[in-house]
Amino acid sequence: MLSEPRSGRLAAWGNALLGGLVSPDDAVLAVVGDDAVHRVQGLPGESAPVGLTLGLGRLRALGVTGLRVALPAPGHPLGLSGPPEFNARALDAEEAVVAVGAALGLVPEVSEAGPAGDVHVEVVWHCLPVREAPPADVPSLGEAERELAEALREATVVLTRLGVAASGPVAEAALDAYRARAEAGREVLAPGYPPRAVRVLELAQRIALMMDLAVGAGHGGAVAASEMAARTEALRPVERVARRAQVAAYNAYVEEQERRRG
């Protein structure tokens, strides 16, 4: 998990735009990243898909004041509040964005075209009705930070018990890429986010990377299906904590704004 979920980028930079901290062009550039184009389909008042700049402006006009992230998994509707139709679509995509101030949510549909090495990626954000209710199972930043510290210790114990070093050329290359991005001073979150949210997100991403490497680590890069399944099951609680922490970090801007208003 070296790259952010698209829902995380949209929520983070969308929040910065809604807060007047970045320009529309800068926000859209950050959200699109290496993709070719992002569009929004199903916006109230729009009969056809619109570009992301117009889509974000339309959301503001509809009363949206902030954006939250959902990263659901089977049996864990993390960040969702319903209705079932939206939850099912978000679960299929494994991510979604839920608006604050209007009962709307956005689920990405990603399509790829072109030969290897020159893949053209397009993203359509489907705008759907959501239920206005507290999101499921989202911790506070403080809770997430404490859970991550415990998860890191637990992961070390589990990996040692399984005899997994999560090392080798592939693992080292992945870790080197992570360090290079960190040293390059990349913005983990958009302007306006508290430093604690940045710390929590970085640690959650590092733990998620450890999990990915551990599941795939083996002699010569090959792991028997039964062994991979055993590792995945043993590390499931740690993976769950890392996802919860990512959602808490991406949602920190909205939570901070709500505390100030309260």
C-alpha positions in Angstrom: 0.0 0.0 0.0 2.5 2.6 -1.2 -0.1 4.8 -2.8 -3.1 6.5 -1.2 -6.6 5.3 -2.0 -8.3 7.5 -4.5 -11.0 8.3 -1.9 -8.4 9.5 0.4 -6.9 11.9 -2.1 -10.4 13.2 -3.1 -11.4 13.7 0.5 -8.2 15.4 1.6 -7.8 17.8 -1.3 -11.6 18.3 -1.5 -11.6 19.4 2.1 -8.7 21.8 1.5 -10.6 23.2 -1.5 -13.8 23.6 0.5 -11.8 25.3 3.3 -10.3 27.8 0.8 -6.8 26.5 1.4 -6.0 25.5 -2.2 -7.1 26.5 -5.6 -9.5 24.3 -7.7 -6.7 23.6 -10.2 -4.3 22.5 -7.4 -6.9 20.3 -5.8 -7.9 18.5 -9.0 -4.3 18.0 -10.0 -3.5 16.4 -6.6 -6.7 14.2 -6.7 -6.1 13.0 -10.3 -2.5 12.2 -9.7 -1.2 9.7 -12.3 -4.7 9.0 -13.7 -5.7 10.4 -17.0 -9.0 11.9 -16.0 -11.7 11.9 -13.2 -15.4 12.6 -13.8 -18.4 12.8 -11.5 -21.6 11.1 -12.6 -25.1 11.4 -11.1 -24.8 14.8 -9.4 -28.2 16.3 -8.6 -28.9 18.9 -11.3 -26.5 17.4 -13.8 -27.8 15.1 -16.6 -24.4 13.9 -17.7 -20.9 13.3 -16.2 -19.0 16.4 -15.4 -15.3 17.1 -14.9 -13.9 17.0 -11.3 -13.5 20.8 -11.1 -17.1 21.4 -11.9 -18.1 18.4 -9.8 -16.5 19.7 -6.6 -18.0 23.2 -7.3 -21.4 21.6 -7.7 -21.0 19.7 -4.4 -20.2 23.0 -2.6 -23.3 24.6 -4.2 -25.4 21.7 -2.9 -24.2 22.5 0.7 -21.3 20.1 1.1 -18.9 21.5 3.8 -16.6 18.5 4.1 -15.7 15.0 2.9 -15.1 11.8 4.8 -13.5 8.5 3.7 -14.9 5.0 4.0 -12.6 1.9 3.5 -15.0 -1.0 3.9 -14.1 -4.7 3.8 -16.3 -7.8 4.0 -17.8 -7.9 7.4 -16.5 -4.5 8.3 -18.5 -1.5 6.9 -15.8 1.0 8.0 -16.9 4.6 7.5 -20.3 3.7 6.0 -23.8 4.7 7.2 -26.1 3.3 4.5 -28.3 2.8 2.7 -27.6 -0.8 1.7 -27.3 0.1 -2.0 -24.6 2.6 -1.4 -22.8 0.3 1.1 -22.8 -2.6 -1.4 -21.3 -0.4 -4.1 -18.7 1.0 -1.7 -17.8 -2.5 -0.5 -17.3 -3.7 -4.1 -15.0 -0.7 -4.7 -13.4 -1.1 -1.3 -13.6 2.7 -0.8 -16.0 5.6 -0.9 -16.3 9.3 0.0 -19.2 10.5 2.1 -20.2 14.2 2.0 -20.9 16.3 5.1 -23.7 18.8 4.7 -25.6 16.9 2.0 -26.8 13.3 1.9 -24.5 12.3 -0.9 -21.7 9.8 -1.4 -19.2 9.1 -4.1 -17.9 5.7 -5.2 -15.1 5.4 -7.8 -15.3 3.2 -10.8 -11.8 2.7 -12.4 -11.2 1.6 -16.0 -7.9 1.0 -17.7 -7.0 0.8 -21.4 -3.9 0.6 -23.4 -0.8 -1.6 -23.6 1.5 -2.4 -20.7 3.6 0.5 -19.8 1.2 3.0 -21.4 -2.0 2.3 -19.5 -4.7 5.0 -19.6 -6.7 5.2 -16.3 -10.0 6.9 -16.1 -12.1 7.3 -12.9 -15.8 7.9 -12.7 -17.1 8.9 -9.3 -20.7 7.8 -9.0 -22.7 10.2 -6.8 -25.4 8.4 -4.8 -27.7 9.1 -1.9 -26.5 8.2 1.6 -28.1 8.0 5.0 -27.2 10.9 7.3 -25.9 9.0 10.3 -22.6 8.5 12.2 -20.1 6.5 10.1 -19.5 2.9 11.3 -16.5 2.1 13.5 -14.3 5.2 12.9 -12.0 5.9 15.8 -10.7 9.3 16.9 -7.1 10.2 16.0 -6.0 9.5 19.5 -7.6 6.1 19.6 -6.1 5.3 16.1 -2.6 6.3 17.2 -2.8 4.0 20.3 -4.2 1.1 18.3 -1.4 1.5 15.7 1.3 1.3 18.4 -0.2 -1.9 19.7 -0.7 -3.3 16.2 2.9 -2.7 15.3 4.0 -4.8 18.3 1.4 -7.4 17.5 2.5 -7.6 13.8 6.1 -8.1 14.9 5.1 -11.0 17.2 2.9 -12.6 14.5 5.5 -12.3 11.8 8.2 -13.8 14.1 5.8 -16.7 15.0 5.2 -17.4 11.3 8.9 -17.2 10.5 8.3 -14.3 8.1 11.1 -11.8 7.7 9.3 -9.8 5.0 12.7 -9.3 3.4 14.4 -10.1 0.1 14.8 -8.1 -3.2 11.1 -7.3 -3.7 10.5 -6.3 -0.1 13.7 -4.1 0.0 12.7 -2.4 -3.3 9.3 -1.6 -1.9 10.7 -0.2 1.3 13.2 1.8 -0.6 10.5 3.3 -2.7 8.5 4.2 0.4 11.6 5.9 2.0 12.3 7.7 -1.2 8.9 9.2 -1.3 9.1 10.2 2.3 12.5 11.8 1.8 11.2 13.7 -1.2 8.9 15.6 1.1 5.7 14.5 -0.5 2.5 15.8 1.0 0.9 12.9 2.9 -2.2 15.0 3.4 -3.5 18.2 2.0 -3.1 21.7 3.7 -5.3 22.2 6.8 -4.7 18.8 8.3 -3.2 18.6 11.8 0.3 17.1 12.2 -1.1 14.2 14.2 -3.2 13.1 11.3 -0.1 13.0 9.1 1.8 10.9 11.7 -1.2 8.5 12.0 -1.6 8.1 8.2 2.1 7.5 7.6 2.3 4.9 10.3 -0.9 3.2 9.1 0.5 3.1 5.5 3.8 1.6 6.7 2.0 -1.1 8.7 -0.2 -1.9 5.7 3.0 -2.2 3.6 4.4 -4.6 6.1 1.3 -6.7 5.8 1.4 -6.8 2.0 5.1 -7.8 2.1 4.5 -10.4 4.8 1.7 -12.1 2.9 3.8 -12.3 -0.3 7.2 -13.0 1.3 8.6 -16.5 0.7 11.4 -18.4 -0.8 12.0 -17.1 -4.3 8.9 -14.9 -4.0 6.6 -18.0 -4.1 4.1 -18.7 -1.3 1.8 -21.7 -1.2 -1.9 -20.8 -1.2 -2.4 -22.4 2.2 0.5 -20.5 3.7 -0.7 -17.2 2.3 -4.2 -17.8 3.6 -2.8 -18.6 7.1 -0.7 -15.4 7.1 -3.6 -13.3 5.9 -5.9 -14.7 8.6 -3.2 -14.2 11.4 -2.6 -10.6 10.3 -6.3 -9.7 9.7 -6.7 -7.9 13.1 -3.6 -5.7 12.3 -4.9 -4.9 8.8 -8.2 -3.9 10.3 -6.5 -1.5 12.7 -4.4 0.0 9.8 -7.6 0.7 7.8 -9.4 2.2 10.8 -6.4 4.5 11.3 -6.3 5.6 7.7 -10.0 6.6 7.8 -9.4 8.5 11.1 -6.5 10.4 9.5 -8.4 11.3 6.3 -11.5 12.4 8.4 -9.5 14.4 10.8 -10.1 17.7 9.0 -13.9 17.3 9.2 -13.7 16.2 12.8 -11.6 19.3 13.7 -14.0 21.6 11.9 -17.0 20.0 13.8 -15.2 20.4 17.2 -14.5 24.1 16.4 -18.2 24.7 15.5 -19.3 22.8 18.6 
